[in-house]
Amino acid sequence: MINAFLDAETIDLAPYIDHALLLPTTTAEQVAHGCSEADRYSFAAVCVYPVHVRQAAELLRNRPVKVCSVIGFPTGATTSAAKLYEAQEAVENGASELDVVINLGWLKAGQHNEVHQELAVLCEETGLTVKAILEASLLTPPELELACEICMDAGVAFLKTSTGWQGGATVEAVQQMRELTKGRVGIKASGGIRTVDQAVRLIQAGATRLGTSRGPDLIHQQQAKA
């Protein structure tokens, strides 16, 4: 059920935001700027490619903003061994959270044990907060339900709607994920979040994190509404 008591005037968006710095052209200078923004606005995390984890971790050392790295991004179709190596290197470089794209081909082919094992190993071997990216726009409702159950059983801390490369977050997907998870894990809505009203609707639907490259814009929009 949507929480109608949350609205654009009363909710503080900043603690929900994972500040995404995931353009293919992202430079070290842009990472530094993004980390500064995340610290200034007290965002939950910055989300960066593995190549930028060490820099982000150094910039945000002793700051409350978490450093999140993407794993197997954006397709999820790398091998389990490659994902594990990528995740372990991210841990060594200072990441505190991992956004992992699940293997959608395995899911659709009925290779559910493989999906589960890959995620379970990543959760166990890294010990970090793992967010499983489901790419909900590519899944049927039954497939989304199955993906949620597999990922939760594997030990993930969050389910994430999408990479943003194959469609964005929708209220409908978040609502379905909220109903399926019943508060057992967090829900990260990601992709195409551009306005305060959209962000609030996703939170009302059950999102506990918002993945967006437009975090500062959302804060400015909210301040302008105040």
Backbone as CSV, one residue per row, in Angstrom:
resi,resn,N_x,N_y,N_z,CA_x,CA_y,CA_z,C_x,C_y,C_z
1,MET,0.835,-1.200,0.000,0.000,0.000,0.000,0.870,1.250,0.000
2,ILE,0.480,2.229,-0.798,1.235,3.476,-0.874,1.095,4.258,0.426
3,ASN,2.187,4.820,0.911,2.169,5.654,2.108,1.843,7.081,1.708
4,ALA,0.587,7.453,1.830,0.130,8.764,1.379,0.580,9.888,2.300
5,PHE,1.173,9.531,3.442,1.593,10.569,4.373,2.935,11.183,3.982
6,LEU,3.623,10.560,3.015,4.861,11.115,2.516,4.566,11.990,1.310
7,ASP,5.100,13.198,1.292,4.892,14.063,0.136,6.113,14.938,-0.069
8,ALA,6.071,15.724,-1.126,7.227,16.524,-1.507,7.587,17.565,-0.464
9,GLU,6.639,17.949,0.359,6.889,18.995,1.344,7.494,18.453,2.637
10,THR,7.228,17.185,2.947,7.636,16.675,4.252,8.812,15.707,4.204
11,ILE,9.082,15.129,3.055,10.121,14.112,2.994,11.476,14.724,2.634
12,ASP,12.513,14.247,3.303,13.883,14.659,2.999,14.458,13.648,2.011
13,LEU,14.657,14.058,0.774,15.099,13.136,-0.259,16.564,12.719,-0.107
14,ALA,17.388,13.594,0.416,18.839,13.368,0.399,19.262,12.006,0.942
15,PRO,18.749,11.548,2.095,19.214,10.261,2.630,18.821,9.051,1.796
16,TYR,17.925,9.249,0.835,17.517,8.157,-0.041,18.432,8.013,-1.262
17,ILE,19.208,9.030,-1.565,19.836,9.110,-2.878,21.204,8.428,-2.936
18,ASP,21.334,7.506,-3.906,22.629,6.991,-4.326,23.011,7.812,-5.560
19,HIS,24.006,8.659,-5.424,24.392,9.587,-6.476,25.169,8.828,-7.549
20,ALA,24.538,8.594,-8.694,25.120,7.758,-9.739,26.070,8.550,-10.632
21,LEU,27.293,8.057,-10.742,28.321,8.661,-11.596,28.741,7.600,-12.606
22,LEU,27.798,7.220,-13.470,27.957,6.016,-14.276,27.884,6.233,-15.783
23,LEU,28.103,7.445,-16.240,28.236,7.623,-17.681,29.524,6.939,-18.150
24,PRO,29.528,6.363,-19.338,30.757,5.726,-19.832,31.926,6.700,-19.947
25,THR,31.609,7.984,-20.066,32.645,9.003,-20.242,33.092,9.644,-18.927
26,THR,32.634,9.122,-17.800,32.943,9.738,-16.509,34.448,9.822,-16.276
27,THR,34.904,11.017,-15.911,36.326,11.257,-15.666,36.608,11.335,-14.174
28,ALA,37.883,11.298,-13.817,38.277,11.428,-12.418,37.824,12.774,-11.856
29,GLU,37.887,13.810,-12.677,37.439,15.133,-12.232,35.942,15.121,-11.922
30,GLN,35.168,14.439,-12.739,33.730,14.359,-12.497,33.419,13.526,-11.261
31,VAL,34.204,12.490,-11.017,34.030,11.704,-9.794,34.301,12.569,-8.568
32,ALA,35.360,13.356,-8.622,35.674,14.240,-7.497,34.541,15.224,-7.253
33,HIS,34.001,15.786,-8.328,32.888,16.722,-8.182,31.663,16.013,-7.612
34,GLY,31.374,14.811,-8.107,30.218,14.068,-7.627,30.342,13.686,-6.168
35,CYS,31.541,13.309,-5.730,31.756,12.983,-4.319,31.564,14.215,-3.451
36,SER,32.031,15.356,-3.922,31.835,16.603,-3.187,30.351,16.928,-3.046
37,GLU,29.599,16.733,-4.128,28.157,16.967,-4.076,27.482,16.019,-3.093
38,ALA,27.847,14.757,-3.152,27.243,13.773,-2.262,27.492,14.110,-0.804
39,ASP,28.691,14.562,-0.501,29.026,14.954,0.866,28.263,16.213,1.271
40,ARG,28.199,17.177,0.359,27.521,18.440,0.660,26.039,18.230,0.961
41,TYR,25.400,17.362,0.194,23.955,17.157,0.349,23.609,15.985,1.264
42,SER,24.608,15.309,1.811,24.389,14.167,2.710,23.607,13.043,2.038
43,PHE,24.021,12.693,0.814,23.412,11.573,0.127,23.818,10.264,0.811
44,ALA,23.059,9.210,0.535,23.375,7.911,1.128,24.689,7.367,0.596
45,ALA,24.914,7.511,-0.717,26.093,6.906,-1.336,26.409,7.578,-2.655
46,VAL,27.622,7.352,-3.115,27.963,7.580,-4.520,28.075,6.209,-5.158
47,CYS,27.668,6.105,-6.406,27.722,4.833,-7.129,28.624,5.022,-8.341
48,VAL,29.751,4.297,-8.351,30.781,4.522,-9.368,31.214,3.204,-10.002
49,TYR,31.862,3.311,-11.151,32.463,2.145,-11.781,33.653,1.661,-10.943
50,PRO,34.000,0.380,-11.064,35.126,-0.146,-10.279,36.412,0.652,-10.427
51,VAL,36.652,1.194,-11.608,37.888,1.938,-11.842,37.977,3.199,-10.984
52,HIS,36.841,3.673,-10.481,36.826,4.911,-9.697,36.652,4.674,-8.192
53,VAL,36.577,3.425,-7.769,36.289,3.140,-6.356,37.372,3.687,-5.433
54,ARG,38.626,3.440,-5.750,39.703,3.879,-4.865,39.679,5.399,-4.694
55,GLN,39.488,6.113,-5.792,39.441,7.571,-5.719,38.280,8.031,-4.846
56,ALA,37.094,7.468,-5.071,35.919,7.872,-4.296,36.100,7.551,-2.814
57,ALA,36.671,6.382,-2.522,36.881,5.996,-1.128,37.855,6.928,-0.426
58,GLU,38.882,7.354,-1.136,39.836,8.284,-0.540,39.205,9.647,-0.302
59,LEU,38.409,10.108,-1.258,37.759,11.410,-1.124,36.729,11.435,-0.006
60,LEU,36.096,10.297,0.242,35.005,10.240,1.219,35.420,9.540,2.516
61,ARG,36.715,9.353,2.703,37.193,8.738,3.940,36.743,9.564,5.146
62,ASN,36.211,8.867,6.146,35.705,9.480,7.386,34.472,10.349,7.166
63,ARG,33.842,10.210,6.029,32.573,10.889,5.751,31.457,9.839,5.774
64,PRO,30.225,10.234,6.074,29.143,9.242,6.164,28.664,8.689,4.836
65,VAL,29.028,9.318,3.727,28.577,8.862,2.411,29.270,7.548,2.055
66,LYS,28.486,6.548,1.676,29.034,5.246,1.320,29.532,5.259,-0.126
67,VAL,30.465,4.368,-0.403,30.969,4.194,-1.763,30.435,2.872,-2.303
68,CYS,29.665,2.967,-3.371,29.061,1.798,-3.997,29.710,1.569,-5.357
69,SER,30.034,0.331,-5.661,30.576,-0.020,-6.974,29.590,-0.924,-7.695
70,VAL,29.508,-0.774,-9.007,28.668,-1.664,-9.818,29.493,-2.872,-10.253
71,ILE,28.825,-4.030,-10.296,29.480,-5.289,-10.624,28.707,-5.958,-11.764
72,GLY,29.430,-6.369,-12.813,28.780,-6.982,-13.965,27.883,-6.013,-14.700
73,PHE,28.199,-4.752,-14.622,27.344,-3.676,-15.145,27.715,-3.347,-16.587
74,PRO,26.723,-3.146,-17.484,25.283,-3.101,-17.217,24.509,-4.353,-17.609
75,THR,25.156,-5.409,-18.126,24.393,-6.533,-18.672,24.232,-7.708,-17.717
76,GLY,25.158,-7.866,-16.777,25.115,-9.014,-15.886,25.612,-10.299,-16.517
77,ALA,26.131,-10.228,-17.729,26.451,-11.424,-18.493,27.919,-11.826,-18.438
78,THR,28.693,-11.235,-17.539,30.059,-11.709,-17.326,30.011,-12.996,-16.500
79,THR,31.127,-13.705,-16.432,31.142,-14.958,-15.681,31.078,-14.698,-14.174
80,SER,30.681,-15.710,-13.435,30.640,-15.591,-11.982,32.022,-15.309,-11.414
81,ALA,33.046,-15.938,-12.004,34.416,-15.710,-11.537,34.836,-14.268,-11.768
82,ALA,34.443,-13.701,-12.910,34.779,-12.311,-13.206,34.060,-11.367,-12.244
83,LYS,32.804,-11.666,-11.961,32.059,-10.830,-11.015,32.681,-10.890,-9.622
84,LEU,33.076,-12.077,-9.211,33.681,-12.215,-7.890,35.000,-11.454,-7.813
85,TYR,35.822,-11.567,-8.836,37.093,-10.838,-8.843,36.833,-9.327,-8.799
86,GLU,35.879,-8.886,-9.626,35.539,-7.461,-9.673,35.069,-6.984,-8.304
87,ALA,34.241,-7.794,-7.643,33.721,-7.432,-6.327,34.826,-7.407,-5.277
88,GLN,35.689,-8.410,-5.298,36.777,-8.466,-4.314,37.740,-7.298,-4.491
89,GLU,38.022,-6.937,-5.737,38.887,-5.788,-5.985,38.225,-4.507,-5.486
90,ALA,36.899,-4.391,-5.675,36.180,-3.216,-5.180,36.269,-3.127,-3.660
91,VAL,36.170,-4.263,-2.989,36.310,-4.288,-1.528,37.699,-3.801,-1.130
92,GLU,38.718,-4.329,-1.795,40.104,-3.932,-1.489,40.323,-2.443,-1.716
93,ASN,39.610,-1.872,-2.675,39.790,-0.462,-3.006,38.919,0.466,-2.166
94,GLY,38.078,-0.100,-1.297,37.341,0.734,-0.363,35.844,0.802,-0.529
95,ALA,35.260,-0.011,-1.400,33.800,0.001,-1.557,33.129,-0.531,-0.300
96,SER,31.960,0.005,0.005,31.181,-0.500,1.132,29.849,-1.089,0.692
97,GLU,29.478,-0.902,-0.572,28.267,-1.483,-1.134,28.540,-1.928,-2.571
98,LEU,27.791,-2.934,-3.029,27.943,-3.445,-4.384,26.580,-3.558,-5.048
99,ASP,26.437,-2.965,-6.232,25.228,-3.116,-7.040,25.542,-4.127,-8.143
100,VAL,24.966,-5.317,-8.039,25.324,-6.444,-8.893,24.185,-6.745,-9.873
101,VAL,24.484,-6.729,-11.155,23.490,-7.093,-12.157,23.374,-8.609,-12.212
102,ILE,22.168,-9.136,-12.013,21.990,-10.582,-12.074,22.089,-11.057,-13.518
103,ASN,22.315,-12.347,-13.694,22.392,-12.930,-15.026,20.966,-13.212,-15.507
104,LEU,20.445,-12.312,-16.327,19.056,-12.406,-16.777,18.843,-13.580,-17.723
105,GLY,19.871,-13.917,-18.500,19.763,-15.073,-19.381,19.554,-16.348,-18.582
106,TRP,20.312,-16.496,-17.500,20.118,-17.655,-16.630,18.710,-17.676,-16.054
107,LEU,18.248,-16.527,-15.577,16.916,-16.477,-14.981,15.851,-16.927,-15.971
108,LYS,15.910,-16.390,-17.178,14.896,-16.699,-18.187,15.014,-18.130,-18.710
109,ALA,16.204,-18.706,-18.623,16.411,-20.076,-19.087,16.101,-21.114,-18.012
110,GLY,15.711,-20.642,-16.835,15.397,-21.570,-15.756,16.606,-22.042,-14.971
111,GLN,17.754,-21.381,-15.148,18.965,-21.762,-14.414,19.010,-21.010,-13.075
112,HIS,18.031,-21.304,-12.265,17.837,-20.547,-11.035,18.931,-20.824,-10.007
113,ASN,19.423,-22.057,-9.975,20.490,-22.388,-9.029,21.749,-21.577,-9.323
114,GLU,22.025,-21.360,-10.608,23.201,-20.582,-10.984,23.069,-19.125,-10.548
115,VAL,21.883,-18.562,-10.729,21.646,-17.178,-10.285,21.849,-17.080,-8.780
116,HIS,21.268,-18.025,-8.059,21.363,-18.031,-6.594,22.808,-18.192,-6.136
117,GLN,23.508,-19.152,-6.708,24.881,-19.432,-6.281,25.789,-18.236,-6.523
118,GLU,25.651,-17.601,-7.678,26.491,-16.448,-7.988,26.323,-15.352,-6.936
119,LEU,25.081,-15.043,-6.612,24.824,-13.980,-5.631,25.233,-14.393,-4.224
120,ALA,24.959,-15.644,-3.866,25.294,-16.108,-2.525,26.791,-16.030,-2.278
121,VAL,27.585,-16.401,-3.286,29.042,-16.334,-3.147,29.496,-14.886,-2.988
122,LEU,28.927,-13.992,-3.779,29.302,-12.583,-3.677,28.971,-12.024,-2.297
123,CYS,27.797,-12.354,-1.782,27.411,-11.875,-0.451,28.347,-12.422,0.624
124,GLU,28.631,-13.737,0.534,29.445,-14.378,1.561,30.905,-13.944,1.493
125,GLU,31.449,-13.873,0.295,32.877,-13.601,0.148,33.233,-12.142,0.414
126,THR,32.321,-11.222,0.139,32.637,-9.803,0.327,32.186,-9.270,1.675
127,GLY,31.079,-9.787,2.195,30.546,-9.294,3.456,29.958,-7.899,3.374
128,LEU,29.763,-7.394,2.164,29.247,-6.038,1.990,27.735,-6.048,1.745
129,THR,27.158,-4.858,1.776,25.774,-4.675,1.358,25.695,-4.910,-0.144
130,VAL,24.953,-5.937,-0.552,24.794,-6.266,-1.962,23.386,-5.902,-2.405
131,LYS,23.312,-5.134,-3.501,22.032,-4.809,-4.111,21.963,-5.546,-5.443
132,ALA,20.981,-6.410,-5.597,20.820,-7.172,-6.833,19.989,-6.368,-7.823
133,ILE,20.566,-6.107,-8.998,19.865,-5.343,-10.038,19.081,-6.329,-10.896
134,LEU,17.751,-6.144,-10.933,16.866,-7.116,-11.572,16.492,-6.767,-13.003
135,GLU,16.660,-5.518,-13.412,16.229,-5.048,-14.737,14.757,-5.413,-14.962
136,ALA,13.910,-4.842,-14.090,12.501,-5.223,-14.019,11.754,-5.023,-15.334
137,SER,12.169,-4.048,-16.137,11.462,-3.786,-17.394,11.581,-4.941,-18.378
138,LEU,12.566,-5.819,-18.178,12.767,-6.957,-19.068,12.136,-8.241,-18.542
139,LEU,11.502,-8.167,-17.372,10.949,-9.357,-16.730,9.424,-9.318,-16.713
140,THR,8.816,-10.471,-16.867,7.377,-10.597,-16.667,7.092,-10.552,-15.162
141,PRO,5.865,-10.266,-14.742,5.565,-10.288,-13.299,5.967,-11.594,-12.609
142,PRO,5.696,-12.773,-13.205,6.156,-14.001,-12.539,7.685,-14.092,-12.463
143,GLU,8.377,-13.631,-13.508,9.837,-13.647,-13.471,10.376,-12.706,-12.416
144,LEU,9.741,-11.545,-12.268,10.171,-10.592,-11.241,9.968,-11.192,-9.855
145,GLU,8.859,-11.859,-9.655,8.609,-12.509,-8.366,9.665,-13.565,-8.075
146,LEU,9.972,-14.374,-9.075,10.981,-15.410,-8.909,12.350,-14.803,-8.626
147,ALA,12.701,-13.750,-9.364,13.989,-13.089,-9.149,14.106,-12.554,-7.733
148,CYS,13.043,-11.950,-7.239,13.056,-11.419,-5.871,13.314,-12.528,-4.862
149,GLU,12.632,-13.652,-5.015,12.780,-14.754,-4.066,14.187,-15.342,-4.115
150,ILE,14.719,-15.535,-5.313,16.069,-16.089,-5.449,17.093,-15.167,-4.798
151,CYS,16.979,-13.883,-5.082,17.967,-12.919,-4.574,17.894,-12.792,-3.056
152,MET,16.687,-12.762,-2.522,16.554,-12.670,-1.063,17.117,-13.911,-0.393
153,ASP,16.835,-15.071,-0.967,17.344,-16.317,-0.397,18.866,-16.373,-0.450
154,ALA,19.453,-15.705,-1.452,20.915,-15.687,-1.590,21.580,-14.746,-0.597
155,GLY,20.802,-13.868,0.039,21.359,-13.017,1.081,21.571,-11.563,0.731
156,VAL,20.977,-11.080,-0.372,21.175,-9.676,-0.724,20.465,-8.773,0.282
157,ALA,20.941,-7.550,0.382,20.350,-6.578,1.304,19.323,-5.689,0.626
158,PHE,19.433,-5.536,-0.700,18.528,-4.694,-1.479,18.199,-5.390,-2.796
159,LEU,17.023,-5.072,-3.317,16.668,-5.377,-4.688,16.562,-4.062,-5.437
160,LYS,17.170,-3.984,-6.599,17.222,-2.751,-7.377,16.465,-2.944,-8.680
161,THR,15.645,-1.976,-9.040,14.750,-2.136,-10.180,15.489,-2.292,-11.499
162,SER,16.545,-1.513,-11.711,17.104,-1.451,-13.059,18.465,-0.772,-13.072
163,THR,19.167,-0.983,-14.192,20.436,-0.288,-14.408,20.205,1.134,-14.907
164,GLY,19.047,1.368,-15.519,18.787,2.625,-16.205,19.128,2.553,-17.682
165,TRP,19.707,1.429,-18.111,20.096,1.258,-19.510,19.012,0.532,-20.308
166,GLN,18.050,-0.077,-19.604,16.990,-0.834,-20.271,15.621,-0.410,-19.740
167,GLY,15.435,0.882,-19.623,14.199,1.390,-19.024,14.440,1.776,-17.583
168,GLY,13.586,2.651,-17.080,13.795,3.178,-15.744,12.880,2.572,-14.703
169,ALA,12.952,3.149,-13.512,12.128,2.692,-12.397,10.670,3.090,-12.617
170,THR,9.771,2.200,-12.262,8.349,2.507,-12.315,7.717,2.263,-10.955
171,VAL,6.658,3.018,-10.688,5.915,2.832,-9.443,5.376,1.411,-9.366
172,GLU,4.915,0.891,-10.494,4.321,-0.445,-10.502,5.326,-1.519,-10.101
173,ALA,6.541,-1.424,-10.639,7.564,-2.414,-10.290,7.937,-2.319,-8.817
174,VAL,8.081,-1.101,-8.314,8.433,-0.922,-6.903,7.329,-1.465,-6.007
175,GLN,6.078,-1.198,-6.365,4.968,-1.715,-5.572,4.971,-3.238,-5.542
176,GLN,5.198,-3.864,-6.705,5.241,-5.317,-6.746,6.379,-5.848,-5.888
177,MET,7.533,-5.210,-5.979,8.682,-5.649,-5.190,8.428,-5.465,-3.704
178,ARG,7.755,-4.383,-3.347,7.444,-4.150,-1.931,6.496,-5.229,-1.408
179,GLU,5.491,-5.564,-2.202,4.528,-6.587,-1.786,5.199,-7.951,-1.659
180,LEU,6.134,-8.244,-2.554,6.810,-9.534,-2.540,7.812,-9.658,-1.390
181,THR,8.484,-8.573,-1.071,9.561,-8.636,-0.087,9.071,-8.452,1.348
182,LYS,7.953,-7.755,1.529,7.364,-7.562,2.860,8.376,-7.028,3.880
183,GLY,9.213,-6.089,3.422,10.151,-5.433,4.319,11.394,-6.229,4.660
184,ARG,11.600,-7.388,4.018,12.759,-8.218,4.354,14.057,-7.639,3.815
185,VAL,13.982,-6.869,2.731,15.158,-6.221,2.155,14.770,-4.817,1.717
186,GLY,15.773,-3.987,1.458,15.514,-2.663,0.913,15.180,-2.745,-0.564
187,ILE,14.592,-1.690,-1.075,14.265,-1.602,-2.494,14.878,-0.323,-3.056
188,LYS,15.692,-0.482,-4.081,16.319,0.669,-4.723,15.677,0.894,-6.083
189,ALA,15.037,2.040,-6.238,14.462,2.438,-7.527,15.514,3.222,-8.280
190,SER,15.756,2.846,-9.538,16.842,3.475,-10.281,16.492,3.567,-11.750
191,GLY,16.884,4.689,-12.355,16.694,4.879,-13.787,15.622,5.892,-14.108
192,GLY,16.035,7.009,-14.688,15.087,7.993,-15.185,14.388,8.830,-14.139
193,ILE,14.959,8.932,-12.949,14.330,9.735,-11.889,14.788,11.183,-12.048
194,ARG,13.874,12.036,-12.481,14.243,13.407,-12.859,13.537,14.491,-12.057
195,THR,12.418,14.168,-11.411,11.655,15.199,-10.712,11.392,14.786,-9.269
196,VAL,11.132,15.788,-8.439,10.809,15.527,-7.039,9.539,14.694,-6.928
197,ASP,8.526,15.045,-7.696,7.268,14.312,-7.615,7.464,12.842,-7.960
198,GLN,8.268,12.578,-8.982,8.553,11.200,-9.361,9.289,10.472,-8.237
199,ALA,10.283,11.127,-7.651,11.039,10.530,-6.557,10.133,10.201,-5.382
200,VAL,9.262,11.133,-5.045,8.364,10.925,-3.909,7.394,9.785,-4.181
201,ARG,6.876,9.697,-5.407,5.951,8.606,-5.738,6.640,7.252,-5.588
202,LEU,7.907,7.175,-5.970,8.635,5.926,-5.826,8.861,5.571,-4.362
203,ILE,9.142,6.563,-3.547,9.297,6.321,-2.111,7.956,5.907,-1.498
204,GLN,6.904,6.575,-1.902,5.573,6.198,-1.431,5.244,4.749,-1.791
205,ALA,5.722,4.326,-2.950,5.435,2.964,-3.417,6.266,1.915,-2.688
206,GLY,7.344,2.347,-2.014,8.138,1.400,-1.242,9.633,1.486,-1.407
207,ALA,10.130,2.391,-2.242,11.582,2.515,-2.434,12.245,3.048,-1.171
208,THR,13.365,2.437,-0.812,14.144,2.903,0.337,15.471,3.538,-0.084
209,ARG,15.821,3.405,-1.364,16.935,4.129,-1.975,16.505,4.556,-3.376
210,LEU,17.120,5.623,-3.855,16.885,6.126,-5.203,18.226,6.258,-5.911
211,GLY,18.387,5.540,-7.010,19.596,5.665,-7.801,19.375,6.674,-8.910
212,THR,20.139,7.762,-8.891,19.942,8.811,-9.884,21.198,9.652,-10.033
213,SER,21.422,10.123,-11.247,22.530,11.047,-11.493,22.097,12.493,-11.266
214,ARG,20.826,12.665,-10.952,20.266,14.018,-10.822,19.953,14.400,-9.373
215,GLY,20.683,13.802,-8.443,20.440,14.094,-7.038,20.483,15.570,-6.694
216,PRO,21.537,16.288,-7.094,21.569,17.723,-6.779,20.382,18.477,-7.375
217,ASP,19.978,18.120,-8.602,18.819,18.771,-9.217,17.562,18.532,-8.396
218,LEU,17.390,17.311,-7.892,16.215,17.005,-7.076,16.195,17.836,-5.798
219,ILE,17.359,17.982,-5.173,17.427,18.790,-3.951,17.093,20.247,-4.261
220,HIS,17.621,20.771,-5.362,17.334,22.150,-5.743,15.850,22.317,-6.065
221,GLN,15.263,21.353,-6.759,13.832,21.416,-7.030,13.019,21.448,-5.744
222,GLN,13.404,20.605,-4.811,12.679,20.536,-3.537,12.826,21.834,-2.753
223,GLN,14.013,22.384,-2.762,14.231,23.652,-2.057,13.408,24.782,-2.687
224,ALA,13.276,24.736,-4.017,12.494,25.760,-4.710,11.000,25.658,-4.379
225,LYS,10.548,24.435,-4.056,9.151,24.227,-3.718,8.839,24.664,-2.292
226,ALA,9.881,24.704,-1.445,9.665,24.990,-0.022,9.187,26.418,0.207
